[in-house]
Amino acid sequence: MHTWQLQDAKAHFSELVKLSESEGPQNITLHGRSAAVLLSRKAFDQLSGASQNFLQFMRTSPLYGADDLIIERDRSLTRDVEL
C-alpha cells in the first residue's frame, strides 16, 4: 500500500484515485499518523458486501444446501410479567 502525506494527496488527487483502482488501497497520513485509506469502488463493494443481493448472500452461506440442518423452536414457557 502506497502512503501519501495529506498535502500530497490533495495536490495529486486524480492520480491517487487512479492508483487506488490499479494498485489497490492508498494510505493517507496526517502529521505522520495514518488517517485515512482511499479504496476503489470495486474494493469497497467487495468489503461491504454491497455487490451481492440477498439471494447471492444466502447462497454463499456455509449452511446453503445443508439438508441435515434442524432448527427447533424453543417451546419453554414465557416469563411472568407484572403489568
C-alpha positions as CSV (number, residue, x, y, z in Angstrom):
1,M,0.0,0.0,0.0
2,H,1.4,3.4,-1.0
3,T,1.5,6.1,1.6
4,W,0.7,9.7,0.9
5,Q,1.1,12.8,3.1
6,L,-2.2,14.7,3.2
7,Q,-0.9,17.7,1.3
8,D,0.5,15.5,-1.5
9,A,-2.8,13.6,-1.6
10,K,-4.7,16.8,-2.1
11,A,-2.3,18.0,-4.8
12,H,-2.4,14.7,-6.7
13,F,-5.9,13.6,-6.0
14,S,-6.8,12.4,-9.5
15,E,-3.5,10.3,-9.6
16,L,-4.4,9.0,-6.1
17,V,-7.8,7.8,-7.4
18,K,-6.4,6.1,-10.5
19,L,-3.7,4.3,-8.3
20,S,-6.4,3.1,-6.0
21,E,-8.1,1.4,-8.9
22,S,-4.9,0.0,-10.5
23,E,-2.7,-0.8,-7.5
24,G,-5.1,-1.0,-4.6
25,P,-5.7,1.0,-1.4
26,Q,-3.8,4.2,-0.8
27,N,-2.8,5.2,2.7
28,I,-3.1,8.9,3.6
29,T,-1.2,10.3,6.7
30,L,-1.8,13.4,8.8
31,H,1.1,14.5,11.0
32,G,2.9,11.2,10.4
33,R,0.0,9.0,11.5
34,S,-2.3,7.0,9.2
35,A,-5.5,9.0,9.0
36,A,-7.4,7.5,6.0
37,V,-7.3,4.9,3.3
38,L,-8.7,5.5,-0.2
39,L,-10.3,2.4,-1.8
40,S,-11.5,1.9,-5.3
41,R,-15.3,1.4,-5.6
42,K,-14.8,-2.2,-6.5
43,A,-12.7,-2.9,-3.4
44,F,-15.3,-1.1,-1.2
45,D,-18.2,-3.1,-2.7
46,Q,-16.3,-6.3,-2.0
47,L,-15.6,-5.4,1.6
48,S,-19.1,-4.1,2.3
49,G,-20.9,-6.9,0.5
50,A,-22.8,-4.3,-1.5
51,S,-22.2,-6.1,-4.7
52,Q,-24.4,-9.0,-3.6
53,N,-28.1,-9.1,-3.5
54,F,-29.9,-11.0,-0.7
55,L,-30.2,-14.2,-2.7
56,Q,-26.5,-14.3,-3.6
57,F,-25.6,-13.6,0.1
58,M,-27.7,-16.6,1.2
59,R,-26.3,-18.9,-1.4
60,T,-22.7,-18.1,-0.2
61,S,-23.7,-19.1,3.4
62,P,-21.8,-22.2,4.7
63,L,-25.2,-23.6,5.5
64,Y,-26.5,-23.4,1.9
65,G,-27.6,-26.8,0.8
66,A,-27.3,-28.4,4.2
67,D,-30.2,-30.8,4.2
68,D,-29.4,-32.1,7.7
69,L,-29.9,-28.7,9.4
70,I,-32.6,-28.9,12.1
71,I,-33.9,-25.7,13.6
72,E,-36.2,-26.2,16.6
73,R,-38.3,-23.6,18.3
74,D,-37.8,-23.1,22.0
75,R,-41.1,-24.3,23.5
76,S,-40.4,-23.3,27.1
77,L,-42.9,-21.1,28.8
78,T,-42.5,-17.4,28.8
79,R,-41.6,-15.5,32.0
80,D,-44.3,-13.8,34.1
81,V,-44.7,-10.1,33.7
82,E,-46.5,-7.8,36.0
83,L,-48.5,-5.1,34.3
